[in-house]
Each structure stands twice: as structure tokens, then as C-alpha cells.
């Protein structure tokens, strides 16, 4: 497959409207909570959010911590804290980290709370929740509020409209549809989002994606490939060679003894996304200082 075909661009038209809506809704909130995928904390951030939010207090939620490298997650938490943001790590499936959200929101809005207290006011905090599609935003809101408020589907780009969700008397959340930027200026960002399933399947060549992922895993987590697929190869081995080695070890063969790379590709992507392969972080803070 040609390199340029993997420059993934996916931008449903309704997302342009969503950005305008978010800009308008900022006037109604005290802080902005941005949910990112702990495996790809840079690529799963919308690059426009910083400029859209301006000086609003910020909360970063590193979601899917159960699928990410725990040591890398600690580094990312320190990275965002150093930028003056409140930050927590969560796993919405097990509710791990969910209880940390309200304290984080109060930390982010400490100045606002102090001003209100000095004036004898006791208004609830209002926090806008934003994030790219399929990053777990609606599930997080449901977990924090303890009810099924936000509608979501496990397909990129599916969360219906904005809605207010009351957590308790002191906190309200504003859910918004997911937003993704209009153009991936860095093709590698598109690839990172594709690895985790944040872009539609139809725009990606699965075998090319799996080969690229295999190269990344071989570079950063070679022991995993050895343990899971019995693949051992010199550094810099092309992804398609690694895929063929893994497929052969698994016995995924077709007529003539050739490796069924399509089947092996699907297995690799599925096992990576589900966590069956292990815990991985594909972007590190030191690369983004």
C-alpha cells in the first residue's frame, strides 16, 4: 500500500458545528475536562482545545488506564500537572479512579470556590466534558453521575447532542458530542488513533495498520511479541516480516503454505485493543516536551 493512502482524514460534518457549540457553551462553565486515551495521550487530544478553552481551569482524564503501561501513565500525570492542570487516571470498566474526579474538579476550580465562599455563594461547579470520539467520554460521565445519562455507541463519532448531568448538589457536567480536528497534519497521529479504534474501520487498510503496529511493539515492547507470538527478530525488522513470522507460528496458513496475513492482522489489532496482548503506551512525555 502506498504511504500516502495511510494519511487518515476523517471528519464528520457535524463536528464543525460541535466546535462552534463548545465555544458558545464555554461561557456557562467553570472548567473544562478533557478525556484522552492513556495509551496515546498526545494523539487523542484535540489540538484546538487549548486555544478554544483559553484560561479556563483544566482537568485531564487519562482514561483506559487498564490498557496503558502503568509507568508511562505516572509520567503523563506528572507531565500534565507540571502544565498546571488537574489530572486523574481512570478505568471506566472497573470504576477505578472515578472517585478522584470530584476532588480534581474542586482542585482545578479552587480560586472560583474561594471567591464564591468569600461572597457567601454556594453555586455548583459546572464542568464541560470534551474529547475525541470513542475515548470513553459518555461512559465516564455515566460512572461519575451514577446513572445512565449520556447515550453512546461503541463506534467512533456516536454521542447524541449536548446534555447537562447532575453529579450531586455541588457538581454538574455538560456532555458534548465528540470532536476530532478537521485535518491530521501529522500522519502518525492518524495511525495512533487507528491503532486504538478511534477512527472508522473503513478508512484504513487493516494489514498496513497491523504491520505498523507490529513495528512499534517490536521497538518498544519486544518481549511481548516473543511471549505472545514467539516472534524474535533483529531490531528494525520490517512489520510485514514480523507479521509473517507471527502468522506462521500461529499456524495461520492458506493454500501453498503462505501466511494468512489478513487473519494475523485482525488478531493483532483485536488483541491490542482489548488488552489481551498486554498494557502499552505508544507515546511518551519526553517525546513531547
ChimeraX attribute file (.defattr): number of C-alpha atoms within 10 A of each C-alpha:
attribute: neighborCount
match mode: 1-to-1
recipient: residues
	/A:1	8
	/A:2	7
	/A:3	8
	/A:4	8
	/A:5	13
	/A:6	17
	/A:7	19
	/A:8	22
	/A:9	18
	/A:10	15
	/A:11	16
	/A:12	12
	/A:13	9
	/A:14	12
	/A:15	17
	/A:16	14
	/A:17	11
	/A:18	18
	/A:19	20
	/A:20	11
	/A:21	14
	/A:22	20
	/A:23	12
	/A:24	10
	/A:25	14
	/A:26	17
	/A:27	10
	/A:28	11
	/A:29	16
	/A:30	19
	/A:31	25
	/A:32	23
	/A:33	26
	/A:34	21
	/A:35	28
	/A:36	27
	/A:37	28
	/A:38	30
	/A:39	29
	/A:40	21
	/A:41	21
	/A:42	20
	/A:43	21
	/A:44	25
	/A:45	23
	/A:46	19
	/A:47	13
	/A:48	12
	/A:49	18
	/A:50	12
	/A:51	8
	/A:52	14
	/A:53	15
	/A:54	10
	/A:55	9
	/A:56	17
	/A:57	22
	/A:58	27
	/A:59	28
	/A:60	25
	/A:61	30
	/A:62	25
	/A:63	27
	/A:64	21
	/A:65	24
	/A:66	21
	/A:67	21
	/A:68	21
	/A:69	16
	/A:70	17
	/A:71	10
	/A:72	19
	/A:73	23
	/A:74	12
	/A:75	14
	/A:76	23
	/A:77	20
	/A:78	14
	/A:79	18
	/A:80	17
	/A:81	15
	/A:82	10
	/A:83	9
	/A:84	12
	/A:85	19
	/A:86	23
	/A:87	25
	/A:88	25
	/A:89	26
	/A:90	23
	/A:91	19
	/A:92	22
	/A:93	12
	/A:94	10
	/A:95	12
	/A:96	15
	/A:97	17
	/A:98	20
	/A:99	13
	/A:100	15
	/A:101	21
	/A:102	16
	/A:103	12
	/A:104	20
	/A:105	24
	/A:106	18
	/A:107	18
	/A:108	23
	/A:109	21
	/A:110	13
	/A:111	12
	/A:112	16
	/A:113	19
	/A:114	12
	/A:115	11
	/A:116	13
	/A:117	12
	/A:118	9
	/A:119	9
	/A:120	9
	/A:121	11
	/A:122	11
	/A:123	12
	/A:124	15
	/A:125	20
	/A:126	21
	/A:127	25
	/A:128	24
	/A:129	25
	/A:130	25
	/A:131	25
	/A:132	25
	/A:133	24
	/A:134	26
	/A:135	27
	/A:136	22
	/A:137	28
	/A:138	28
	/A:139	20
	/A:140	23
	/A:141	23
	/A:142	17
	/A:143	19
	/A:144	22
	/A:145	18
	/A:146	12
	/A:147	13
	/A:148	12
	/A:149	17
	/A:150	21
	/A:151	14
	/A:152	18
	/A:153	13
	/A:154	13
	/A:155	14
	/A:156	18
	/A:157	23
	/A:158	15
	/A:159	20
	/A:160	15
	/A:161	12
	/A:162	18
	/A:163	14
	/A:164	15
	/A:165	21
	/A:166	18
	/A:167	18
	/A:168	13
	/A:169	10
	/A:170	13
	/A:171	17
	/A:172	18
	/A:173	22
	/A:174	20
	/A:175	23
	/A:176	24
	/A:177	29
	/A:178	27
	/A:179	25
	/A:180	27
	/A:181	19
	/A:182	14
	/A:183	13
	/A:184	18
	/A:185	12
	/A:186	11
	/A:187	16
	/A:188	14
	/A:189	17
	/A:190	22
	/A:191	22
	/A:192	22
	/A:193	21
	/A:194	21
	/A:195	21
	/A:196	19
	/A:197	19
	/A:198	22
	/A:199	25
	/A:200	14
	/A:201	12
	/A:202	7
	/A:203	14
	/A:204	18
	/A:205	12
	/A:206	19
	/A:207	21
	/A:208	19
	/A:209	20
	/A:210	25
	/A:211	22
	/A:212	19
	/A:213	23
	/A:214	25
	/A:215	21
	/A:216	15
	/A:217	19
	/A:218	24
	/A:219	14
	/A:220	12
	/A:221	17
	/A:222	18
	/A:223	15
	/A:224	17
	/A:225	18
	/A:226	14
	/A:227	11
	/A:228	13
	/A:229	19
	/A:230	16
	/A:231	20
	/A:232	16
	/A:233	15
	/A:234	9
	/A:235	10
	/A:236	10
	/A:237	14
	/A:238	15
	/A:239	21
	/A:240	18
	/A:241	14
	/A:242	20
	/A:243	27
	/A:244	21
	/A:245	20
	/A:246	25
	/A:247	25
	/A:248	20
	/A:249	14
	/A:250	14
	/A:251	13
	/A:252	17
	/A:253	17
	/A:254	10
	/A:255	7
	/A:256	6
	/A:257	10
	/A:258	12
	/A:259	21
	/A:260	17
	/A:261	23
	/A:262	15
	/A:263	14
	/A:264	23
	/A:265	24
	/A:266	15
	/A:267	15
	/A:268	22
	/A:269	22
	/A:270	16
	/A:271	13
	/A:272	20
	/A:273	17
	/A:274	13
	/A:275	14
	/A:276	12
	/A:277	19
	/A:278	16
	/A:279	18
	/A:280	25
	/A:281	21
	/A:282	20
	/A:283	17
	/A:284	17
	/A:285	16
	/A:286	9
	/A:287	7
	/A:288	8
	/A:289	6
